[in-house]
Amino acid sequence: MFRQRITNHNDRHRVCTLTLAVTAALVLVLVPAAVEAQRDDYSGPPINYMKAEVNDPVAKLARRVETGKVELPYDERQGYLPAVLKALDIPVSSQTLVFSKTSMQRSRISPRRPRAIYFNDDVYVGFVQNGGVIEFAATDAKQGATFYTLEQSPDTKPEFVRDRGQCLTCHSSSRTQNVPGYLIRSVFPNASGMPEFGSGTFTTDHASPLKERWGGWYVTGTHGDMRHMGNAIFKKREGELDRETHANLKSLDDLVSTASYPSPHSDIVALMVMEHQTQMHNAIAWANYETRRAIHQSEIMNEALDRPKEHLSESSQRRIDRAADRVFEYLLMCDEFTLTSPVQGTSCFAEEFQRRGVRDSQGRSLRDFDLEIRMFRYPCSYLIYSDAFDGLPEQVRSLVLVKLKAILTGRVGSDDYRHLSPIDRKNILEILNETKPAFTAT
């Protein structure tokens, strides 16, 4: 059984191997007591993060491989990478390249040999040239981010090994909204790829100024007069990062050989989408955990006070309301950074991403890009269609949808949503009414 195998994996796989599957840096020194306190917040009831069965896409694929329903052919150059991308329906065009030494396999990562990240709506895959393993982070509808490795060896049957907690030393902190989650970091990398932590780091999402993004990453694409931190080495003696020389880069040929990767790109649009998606996933997971904790606390108090089991205390209701607000604000992309120049990628990522969208009768989708003044034409996250969103406890999911409809219909006004014009609200409302039955039913 898959679950038994992941429980009895070798100790050498116990280290976090997706330490920044979607991140460009990590803090190397942590306070053990603080880390343990974070873990304890969800290791027991009602979350049971380490023990609960998961049904994320990687877990499902692992079971199919284990039973022989799926075979993963081994490629001489890239190992199991082409096979798992195909099996998990992850587009090659999603490739981004990070050259900072920030994962378990950091000795094999450098500006000459960057680490590649691939993703779809639910899964992130990390690939290192000549690496010992492929790294995975997958979103379970109930438990959130779950981490795995797959040994890059043609001599043994492919086996996905689930991490048993070591990844959480980096992938559970305020940077991931205090749940097992994802993050993208921007650092000041030196010539070897090591981050100069003393110079600062940034955790990035759709609200981050472009000038703080992608330190330690390669970036292909045009962005006009805006500047970012990508494609550059930090010269500590000079105390500066050259944001100008490799701006608006359409090819990486002058910086690094991409012959060993499935794609020659590290697409700027893919990076922007991944930044939004990681923290949107974290907000959903936090709301899931917080609601389950609030309900669990109420049930304990109800039993002690001889109240009906379903009774929710006022404090529990407030916690659920706050959780709904966090999801709601990320869904509507509040505080999104305003683009001052058009953005265009170099790969077919944008076209493939949009093609996957659920469309209304007018052909509109929440996956349609703007890329002139903001990321999406209709600023409401496409992850509203995700299994993670639908897997939210009913108490918080229905509340998010009620709040969303109130803003879109104009029943509730707030300066926090002034980035949504009347036509924006009308378009999003019409799209959701046609494509999201749960929203229509609220």
C-alpha positions in Angstrom: 0.0 0.0 0.0 1.2 3.5 -0.8 0.5 4.8 2.7 2.6 2.0 4.3 5.5 2.7 1.9 5.6 6.4 2.7 5.6 5.7 6.4 8.6 3.4 6.2 10.9 5.3 3.8 14.6 5.6 4.2 16.0 8.2 6.6 17.9 9.9 3.9 14.6 11.0 2.4 13.5 12.6 5.7 15.1 15.9 4.8 13.0 18.5 3.0 13.7 18.2 -0.7 11.3 20.8 -1.8 12.9 23.5 0.3 11.7 26.2 -2.0 10.1 24.1 -4.7 8.6 27.4 -5.3 11.1 29.5 -3.5 14.4 31.2 -4.2 15.8 31.3 -0.6 15.4 29.9 2.9 16.5 30.9 6.3 19.2 28.4 7.3 19.1 28.9 11.0 15.9 28.3 12.9 14.9 28.2 16.6 14.0 24.6 17.2 11.4 25.4 19.9 9.7 27.8 17.6 9.6 25.3 14.8 8.2 22.6 17.1 5.5 25.0 18.3 4.5 25.6 14.7 4.3 21.9 14.0 2.3 21.2 17.1 -0.4 23.5 15.9 -1.5 21.0 13.3 0.2 17.7 14.2 -2.7 16.7 16.4 -6.5 16.9 16.2 -8.3 18.2 14.3 -5.7 18.6 11.6 -3.5 15.5 12.1 -1.2 16.7 9.3 1.3 13.8 9.6 -1.3 11.0 10.0 -4.2 11.9 7.8 -4.5 10.2 4.5 -4.1 12.5 1.5 -5.5 12.4 -2.0 -3.5 15.1 -3.7 -2.5 14.5 -7.4 0.9 13.1 -6.5 -0.6 10.7 -4.0 -3.0 9.5 -6.6 -0.3 9.1 -9.2 1.8 7.1 -6.7 -1.0 4.7 -6.1 -1.5 4.2 -9.8 2.2 3.6 -10.3 2.3 1.2 -7.3 -0.6 -0.9 -8.7 0.8 -0.9 -12.2 -1.9 1.2 -13.8 0.7 3.8 -14.8 4.2 3.3 -16.0 6.8 6.1 -15.8 9.5 5.7 -18.5 13.0 6.8 -17.6 14.7 9.3 -19.8 18.5 9.2 -20.0 19.0 12.9 -19.7 16.2 14.1 -17.5 15.2 10.9 -15.6 11.5 10.7 -14.7 10.9 14.3 -15.3 9.2 14.1 -18.7 7.1 11.2 -17.5 5.8 12.8 -14.3 5.1 16.1 -16.1 2.9 14.3 -18.5 1.3 12.1 -15.9 0.4 15.1 -13.7 -0.6 17.3 -16.7 2.0 19.9 -16.0 3.0 22.0 -19.0 6.6 22.3 -19.9 5.9 26.0 -20.6 5.5 26.6 -16.9 9.3 26.2 -16.5 11.0 28.7 -14.3 14.7 28.6 -13.4 16.2 29.4 -10.0 19.9 29.5 -9.5 20.3 30.3 -5.8 21.6 27.5 -3.6 18.5 27.0 -1.5 17.3 23.4 -1.7 18.6 20.1 -0.3 20.4 19.6 -3.6 22.1 23.0 -3.4 25.6 21.6 -4.0 24.3 20.8 -7.5 22.7 24.2 -8.1 24.5 27.3 -9.3 24.1 30.1 -11.9 25.5 27.6 -14.4 23.1 24.9 -13.3 19.8 26.4 -12.1 17.0 24.4 -10.6 13.9 24.1 -12.7 10.4 24.5 -11.3 7.2 23.3 -13.2 3.7 23.7 -12.0 0.0 23.5 -12.6 -2.9 24.6 -10.4 -2.2 21.9 -7.8 1.4 20.6 -8.1 4.9 22.0 -8.1 7.8 19.9 -9.4 11.5 20.7 -8.8 14.2 19.3 -11.1 18.0 19.6 -10.7 20.6 18.5 -13.3 22.1 15.2 -12.2 20.1 15.5 -9.0 19.4 12.5 -6.8 15.6 13.1 -6.7 12.8 15.0 -8.3 11.0 17.1 -5.7 7.2 17.5 -5.4 4.8 19.7 -3.5 1.1 18.9 -4.0 -2.1 20.5 -2.7 -4.5 18.2 -0.9 -8.0 19.5 -0.8 -8.2 19.0 3.0 -4.6 19.0 4.3 -3.0 21.6 2.1 0.7 21.3 0.9 2.2 17.9 1.0 5.8 17.1 0.0 7.4 14.2 -1.8 10.5 13.0 -3.6 11.1 10.5 -6.4 14.5 8.9 -6.7 16.1 9.5 -10.1 17.3 5.9 -10.7 16.4 3.5 -13.6 17.4 0.5 -11.5 14.5 0.5 -9.1 10.7 0.8 -9.5 9.6 4.4 -9.2 8.5 5.2 -5.6 7.1 8.5 -4.3 8.3 9.1 -0.8 6.3 11.4 1.4 8.1 13.8 3.7 7.3 13.2 7.4 7.9 16.7 8.7 11.4 17.9 7.9 10.1 20.1 5.1 8.1 22.0 7.5 11.1 23.6 9.1 11.1 25.9 6.1 7.6 25.4 4.7 5.6 26.3 7.7 6.2 29.9 9.0 4.7 33.3 8.8 6.0 33.3 5.2 3.5 30.5 4.4 0.8 32.0 6.5 1.6 29.6 9.3 0.4 26.5 7.6 2.3 23.8 5.6 2.6 25.8 2.4 4.5 27.4 -0.4 6.5 30.6 -0.9 8.6 32.4 -3.5 11.6 34.2 -2.2 13.8 36.9 -3.8 17.4 37.1 -2.6 20.7 38.8 -3.3 22.7 35.9 -4.8 26.5 35.9 -5.0 28.5 34.4 -7.9 28.2 30.9 -6.6 24.4 31.2 -6.1 24.6 31.5 -2.3 22.2 34.2 -1.0 23.7 37.1 0.9 21.1 37.0 3.7 22.5 40.0 5.4 21.5 42.1 2.5 17.8 41.1 2.9 15.3 38.9 1.3 11.7 39.3 0.0 8.7 36.9 0.1 6.8 37.7 -3.0 3.2 37.5 -4.2 1.0 39.5 -6.6 1.3 42.6 -4.3 5.1 42.8 -4.4 6.7 45.6 -6.3 8.5 44.3 -9.4 11.8 45.8 -8.1 11.7 43.3 -5.2 11.0 40.2 -7.3 13.1 37.3 -8.6 16.5 37.8 -7.1 18.2 34.4 -7.7 16.0 33.6 -10.6 16.4 33.7 -14.3 13.7 35.7 -16.1 12.8 35.8 -19.8 10.3 38.3 -21.0 9.7 42.0 -21.6 8.5 44.5 -19.0 9.2 47.9 -20.4 10.6 50.5 -17.9 10.0 48.4 -14.9 12.9 46.6 -13.3 13.3 43.4 -11.2 16.1 41.6 -9.4 16.4 38.6 -11.8 19.3 37.6 -14.1 21.8 39.4 -11.9 24.6 38.5 -9.4 24.9 40.6 -6.3 28.3 42.2 -5.8 28.6 42.6 -2.0 31.7 44.8 -2.1 29.9 47.3 -4.3 26.6 46.8 -2.4 24.4 46.8 -5.4 22.5 44.5 -7.8 22.6 45.4 -11.5 18.9 45.5 -12.5 19.6 47.1 -15.9 22.0 45.0 -17.9 19.8 42.0 -18.3 16.3 43.6 -18.2 13.8 42.7 -20.9 15.7 39.6 -21.7 14.2 37.4 -24.4 16.8 34.6 -24.3 19.1 33.2 -21.7 21.8 32.1 -24.2 24.3 34.8 -23.0 23.8 33.8 -19.3 23.4 30.0 -19.1 23.0 26.9 -21.2 19.4 25.5 -21.2 20.2 22.5 -23.3 19.6 20.1 -20.4 16.1 21.4 -19.7 12.8 20.7 -21.5 12.5 24.4 -22.3 14.9 27.4 -22.9 12.6 29.8 -21.0 12.1 31.1 -17.5 8.9 32.9 -18.4 8.0 36.1 -16.6 4.3 35.4 -16.9 4.7 32.0 -15.4 6.7 33.5 -12.5 3.9 36.1 -11.9 1.2 33.4 -11.9 3.2 31.2 -9.5 3.7 34.0 -7.1 -0.1 34.7 -6.9 -0.9 31.0 -6.8 1.4 30.0 -3.9 0.0 32.5 -1.4 -3.6 32.0 -2.6 -3.1 28.3 -1.8 -1.7 29.2 1.6 -4.7 31.5 2.3 -7.1 28.7 1.5 -5.2 26.2 3.6 -5.1 28.6 6.6 -8.8 29.1 6.3 -9.3 25.4 6.2 -7.2 24.8 9.3 -8.6 27.7 11.2 -12.2 26.7 10.6 -11.6 23.1 11.6 -9.8 24.3 14.8 -12.6 26.7 15.6 -15.3 24.0 15.2 -13.2 21.5 17.2 -12.8 24.0 20.0 -16.5 24.6 20.1 -17.3 20.9 20.1 -15.0 20.4 23.2 -16.7 23.3 25.0 -20.2 22.1 23.9 -19.5 18.7 25.5 -18.2 20.3 28.7 -21.2 22.7 28.9 -23.8 20.2 27.8 -24.7 22.3 24.7 -25.7 20.9 21.3 -22.8 19.5 19.4 -23.4 21.8 16.4 -23.4 25.0 18.4 -20.7 27.5 17.4 -19.5 30.0 20.0 -19.2 33.7 19.1 -15.4 33.4 19.3 -15.4 30.5 16.9 -17.7 32.4 14.5 -15.3 35.4 14.6 -12.4 33.1 13.8 -14.2 31.7 10.8 -15.2 35.1 9.7 -11.5 36.3 9.7 -10.5 33.2 7.8 -13.1 33.9 5.2 -11.9 37.5 4.9 -8.3 36.3 4.2 -9.4 34.0 1.4 -11.8 36.7 0.0 -9.1 39.3 -0.1 -6.6 37.0 -1.9 -9.4 36.0 -4.4 -10.0 39.6 -5.3 -6.3 40.3 -5.5 -6.5 43.2 -3.1 -3.3 45.4 -3.1 -2.1 43.9 -6.4 0.9 45.7 -7.7 0.0 48.0 -10.6 2.0 47.5 -13.8 3.4 50.6 -15.3 4.5 48.9 -18.5 3.1 45.9 -20.5 4.5 42.5 -19.7 5.0 39.7 -22.2 6.5 36.3 -21.8 8.7 34.4 -24.2 7.2 30.9 -24.1 3.7 29.6 -24.9 2.8 29.6 -21.2 0.2 32.4 -21.4 -1.6 30.8 -24.2 -1.6 27.3 -22.6 -2.7 28.7 -19.2 -5.6 30.6 -20.7 -6.6 27.6 -22.7 -7.3 25.7 -19.5 -9.9 28.2 -18.3 -13.6 27.5 -17.6 -15.4 29.9 -19.9 -18.9 31.5 -19.9 -21.2 31.9 -22.8 -19.4 35.1 -23.9 -16.0 33.2 -23.9 -14.7 35.0 -20.8 -12.5 33.2 -18.2 -10.9 34.2 -14.9 -7.7 32.9 -16.5 -7.6 35.6 -19.2 -4.6 37.8 -18.9 -4.4 41.6 -19.0 -0.7 42.2 -18.5 -1.0 45.9 -19.3 -1.9 47.3 -15.8 -2.5 44.1 -13.9 -2.1 40.4 -14.2 -5.6 39.3 -15.0 -8.4 40.9 -17.1 -11.0 39.9 -14.5 -9.3 40.2 -11.1 -10.7 37.2 -9.2 -8.5 34.2 -8.7 -9.0 31.2 -10.9 -8.3 29.0 -7.8 -11.9 29.6 -6.9 -12.4 26.5 -9.1 -9.8 24.5 -7.4 -10.3 21.3 -5.3 -8.7 23.2 -2.4 -11.4 25.9 -2.5 -14.2 23.4 -2.9 -12.7 21.4 -0.1 -13.0 24.2 2.4 -15.4 23.4 5.3 -18.9 24.5 4.4 -19.0 27.1 7.2 -16.1 29.2 5.7 -16.6 28.4 2.0 -20.2 29.5 2.0 -19.2 32.7 3.9 -16.5 33.5 1.3 -19.1 33.2 -1.5 -21.6 35.3 0.3 -19.1 38.1 0.9 -17.9 37.8 -2.7 -21.4 38.2 -4.1 -22.1 41.1 -1.8 -19.1 43.1 -3.1 -19.8 42.1 -6.8 -23.4 43.1 -6.6 -22.7 46.4 -4.8 -24.7 45.5 -1.7 -21.6 46.1 0.3 -19.1 48.9 -0.6 -15.6 49.3 0.7 -12.5 51.3 -0.1 -10.6 48.0 0.2 -12.1 47.0 -3.2 -11.8 50.2 -5.1 -9.4 48.5 -7.5 -12.6 46.8 -8.9 -14.4 49.1 -11.3 -18.2 48.7 -11.8 -17.5 46.9 -15.1 -15.0 44.6 -13.4 -17.6 43.6 -10.8 -20.2 43.1 -13.5 -17.9 40.9 -15.5 -16.7 38.8 -12.6 -20.3 38.4 -11.4 -21.5 37.2 -14.8 -18.6 34.8 -15.2 -19.1 33.2 -11.8 -22.9 33.0 -12.1 -22.4 30.9 -15.3 -19.4 28.9 -14.3 -19.5 28.3 -10.5 -22.8 26.7 -9.4 -22.0 27.1 -5.7 -21.6 30.8 -6.2 -25.0 31.0 -8.1 -26.7 29.1 -5.2 -25.6 31.6 -2.5 
